Amino acid sequence: MKTIIHDLDNIEVDNNIILNDYNIKNCIGCFNCWTNTPMKCIHKDNYKEVCKNILNSDTLIIVSRNFYGTYSSKVKKILERNIGFVLPYFVIRNKEIHHKARIKQKLDFITIFYGKINSKEKLLLEKLVNRNALNFNLKKPTILYFKNENDVRRYLNESIY
């Protein structure tokens, strides 16, 4: 099963978890998803157990419009609600301190960016995605770039589903 976090208007896929920012509340940094109710957010919305959804997947796919070398605000909003994906304890990974993973299995990690992307933004995106993979203890990411949403949809329909 794949979890797809995206900012596209509409994606419908069988047997996959699709996460868009519709009716998602902002993370308030209370850390309850770490301490009081592990992997469960205090907000009562469709993303209350988003961490469990990702942990039950074998692949995490992020689709985002490029915004000056980072994720769109819609995608960032969902990612911020995933702090419970890792444990509140620390480990040393690649000679750096990172949060301990909840599971031993590393998920496949694919990121797809679309829109106008210059060479400086591409470097920023690659650095960001590789840091996310390291911090969330995911496999080495596959990073793809497309000119527009239609190209992304075509790729998703042909390759992933």
N, C-alpha and C positions, 0 to 999 in steps of 0.2 A: 504494500500500500504506500502511496505517496501523499505527502502533505504539501499543498501548494499555497504559498502566501503570495498574494498578488495585488496589483492595483488596477487591473483591467476591469472594464465595465461588467463583463459577464463571461463566466466559464462554467460549463456544466460537464462533469466527468463522473462516470460510474466508478465505484470502488475506490475513490480517492477523497481525501479531506480537502475542501477548498476553503481558504480563509481570505476574506476581503474585509475591509474596515467598516462594513455596514453595521451600524448600531454598536460599535465597540467603544467602550469608555476608555479614557486615558488611564494609564498606570499612575497611581498616586505615590508609589514608592513606600508602601507600608510594610513590605516584606512578609506579609502573612502567608504568601504562597511558598515561602521558604521555611517559616518557623511554626506558625500555628496550624495551618491547613496545607501541608505540602502538596504542591502542584495544583492547588485550587485557589483561584482568585476570589477576592471578596466581592467583586462586582457581579451583579446578577444580570449578565448578558450572555450572548451566544459564545463567548470566549472564556467562560468560567473555568473550563478544563482543557484549555488549548495545549498546555504542556503534555498532558496525557495523550492527546491526539498525535502530537509529533513523536513522542516516545514509542507509540505503537506503529509507527511508519518505518519503512526501510530507506526512504529517500525524502529529503527536504528540498523543495524547489522554491526559489524566490524569484518572482517576476516583478521588475520595477522599472519605471521610467527613470532615466538618468536625471538627477537634479544636482548639477555642479559637482559631480563625482561622488554622489552618495545616493541612498535609497530615497524614494518618494516619501512624503509625510504619511501617506496611507500605510505603506509597508513598514515604516519605522514605528508607527503606532502599534502594529501587531507584534513586531519584534520586542518592543518594550514590555509587552504583557507575557513574555516567555522567560522571564528570569527564573521561574521555578523549574525550567528545563534542566538546570544544573543545581548542584547542592551548594549550601552556603559555606562549605568548607573549602580549603585551598590545597592545591597540589602544585608540584613543580613540573611543568611541561615545557620542553625545549628551553630549559634554563630560565624560565619565567614563571611567575606565580599566576595560576588560573584557578577558576572554580572547579571543584571535583565533579566529574560526570555522574549522572544518576544511573547510567547503564554502561556496561562494558562494550557493547556493540557500537561501532561507529556508523552513523548513517551516511549514505551517499548524499552529496551536497551539490546542487546545481543552481547557479544563479543566471538569470537572463535579464539583461538590461536592454532598453530600447530608447530610441530618440537620438538626437544629435549628441555625439560623444567625441570630444577632441582628445588629443594624446595625453594631456595633463589629467583630464578627468578619468581616462582609462587607467592610468597609473593609480589614481586615488581609489577607484572602484576595485581594482585588483588587490590593493593593500587592505582595504576594508573587508572584502570577502575572505581573504586569507586569515585575517585577524579573527573574524567571526568563526571561521572553521576551527581555528586553534582554541579559542575560548569556549566554544560549545562542544569541543572534542569530536568534530565531524571529520569525515574523510577529506582528502585534498579536493578542493572544489573544482568543478567544471564551470567556467565563466564564458557565457555566450553574449554576443552583441547583435542587435538587429536595428534596422532603421525605423521601424514603426510597429504599432500594435498588430496590424494585419500579418506582418512577417512572423511575429511571435506566435500568433494563433495558428498559422500554417505549420510552423515548426512543432508546436505542441500537439496538434492533431496528427501529424505524421510520425512523430518520434516517441512521444511519451505515453499517449493514451493507447 
